[in-house]
Amino acid sequence: MKAALFHNAEVRFEDHPKFAGVRIAKCVDSARTQAVSVSFLDIGAGVEIPVHTHDLQVDSIYVVSGNGKAFVNGEWQNIEEGHYIFVPAAVEHGIRNTGKGPLRLFVHHSPPLF
């Protein structure tokens, strides 16, 4: 795999295949490397990604912009720009946009989720 630089204009969002009101821009997937998958998520106002787990993947989530709540350690906690969430494999987590605009996240999964 070669190194990759993604300019803003090259980051393309599409509807998330599982969650209505969520858009995803996949930057790195399992076709590029078997180590990680990397994406941006835009979660619409009032939209929630329900509490779930990933059996194999570790999630590393950085809040790029917006406000919301994250289900971490059994409770919903406030999140905002600059917050970071680490989720070990097989641990429950979820995200809810409580703001008026989009909640943008930078998400890293290892091993790749997609």
C-alpha positions in Angstrom: 0.0 0.0 0.0 1.2 3.5 -0.8 0.7 6.5 1.4 -2.4 8.5 0.6 -3.3 12.2 0.9 -7.0 13.1 0.9 -7.9 16.7 0.0 -11.3 18.0 1.1 -12.6 17.9 -2.5 -11.7 14.2 -2.7 -13.7 13.2 0.4 -17.0 12.0 -0.9 -20.0 11.3 1.4 -22.7 8.8 0.6 -25.7 7.6 2.6 -24.7 5.1 5.3 -25.9 1.6 4.4 -27.4 0.9 7.9 -28.3 4.2 9.5 -30.8 6.7 8.1 -29.7 10.3 8.5 -26.0 9.3 8.6 -23.6 10.0 5.7 -20.2 8.3 5.5 -17.0 9.1 3.6 -14.7 6.1 3.4 -11.1 7.0 3.1 -9.3 3.7 3.8 -10.9 0.3 3.5 -9.9 -3.3 3.5 -9.1 -3.1 -0.2 -6.1 -0.8 0.7 -5.0 -2.5 3.9 -6.0 -5.3 6.2 -4.9 -3.2 9.2 -7.5 -0.4 9.5 -10.6 1.3 8.0 -10.9 5.0 8.3 -13.9 7.2 7.6 -15.8 10.4 8.4 -19.4 10.2 9.6 -21.9 13.1 9.4 -24.8 12.4 11.7 -27.8 14.6 11.1 -29.5 16.7 13.8 -31.6 14.4 16.1 -30.2 11.2 14.6 -28.8 8.4 16.7 -26.6 5.5 15.9 -28.0 3.0 18.4 -25.9 1.2 21.1 -24.0 -1.7 19.4 -20.8 -3.6 19.6 -18.1 -4.7 17.1 -16.9 -8.2 17.9 -13.4 -7.7 16.4 -12.9 -4.0 15.8 -11.4 -1.4 18.2 -13.1 2.0 17.5 -11.2 5.2 17.8 -13.5 8.2 17.4 -12.6 11.9 17.2 -15.3 14.6 17.3 -14.5 17.0 14.4 -17.4 19.3 14.9 -20.9 19.4 16.5 -22.4 18.3 19.8 -24.0 15.1 20.9 -23.9 12.3 23.4 -21.9 9.1 23.3 -22.9 5.9 25.1 -19.7 5.0 27.0 -19.3 2.7 30.0 -23.1 2.2 30.3 -24.2 5.8 30.2 -24.8 8.6 27.7 -22.2 11.4 28.1 -21.9 14.8 26.4 -19.5 15.1 23.5 -18.3 18.1 21.5 -15.6 19.2 19.1 -12.2 18.0 20.2 -13.4 15.0 22.3 -12.0 11.6 21.7 -13.6 8.2 22.4 -11.8 4.9 22.5 -13.9 1.8 22.4 -12.3 -1.7 22.8 -13.7 -4.6 20.8 -16.9 -6.1 22.0 -17.8 -3.1 24.1 -21.2 -1.3 23.8 -21.2 2.2 22.3 -23.5 4.5 20.5 -23.7 8.1 19.2 -26.5 10.6 19.3 -26.6 14.1 17.7 -28.2 16.5 20.1 -27.1 19.6 18.3 -28.9 21.7 15.7 -26.4 21.0 12.9 -24.4 17.9 11.8 -22.2 16.0 14.1 -19.0 15.1 12.3 -16.8 12.2 13.5 -13.4 10.9 12.3 -13.6 7.1 12.9 -10.7 4.5 12.8 -11.5 0.8 13.1 -8.8 -1.9 13.6 -9.0 -4.4 12.0 -11.1 -2.9 9.2 -14.9 -2.8 9.5 -15.4 -2.4 5.8 
